[in-house]
Amino acid sequence: MKNDDIDYDAIRKRVEQRMKDRMGFIMDLVSFVGVNGLLWLIWLPGRGFPWPLFITIPWGIGLFAHAANTLFSGTMNKMAEREVEQEIERERMRRGMSTGKRKNELDTPMRLSDEGELIPDDEAESPRSARSNRR
């Protein structure tokens, strides 16, 4: 790959977006710890019903989801892209289109050897010539 082929602006935008997402998560984490710490300190002297749970649990679930999205979004994007590529390849195979990535095994005539293995049949007739010879 040549250096001219690299799109530095696109790479920079992706890196900046990842950094922005991470900083957003860190700010959410700091807010979560600060606010919930304060709420639990307020509750501590009274020792009644632990009402800060009504804030800590839902916010904690949201924070966990934010962490998963921020930390694993690259992995999830790669997995999704790989799945899309595999589905495109399957569809091309169904339609008989070659992608050039690998040779279609069905293009090469095969036969069974004496040992029972499939080997290329150099002497086999193509399907078209076999049909024309039958007439």
Secondary structure, DSSP 8 states (H G I E B T S, - for coil): --GGG--HHHHHHHHHHHHHHHHHHHHHHHHHHHHHHHHHHHHTTT-SS-TTHHHHHHHHHHHHHHHHHHHHHHHHHHHHHHHHHHHHHHHHHHTT---SSS--GGGS-EEE-TTS-EEE-TT---HHHHHHHH-
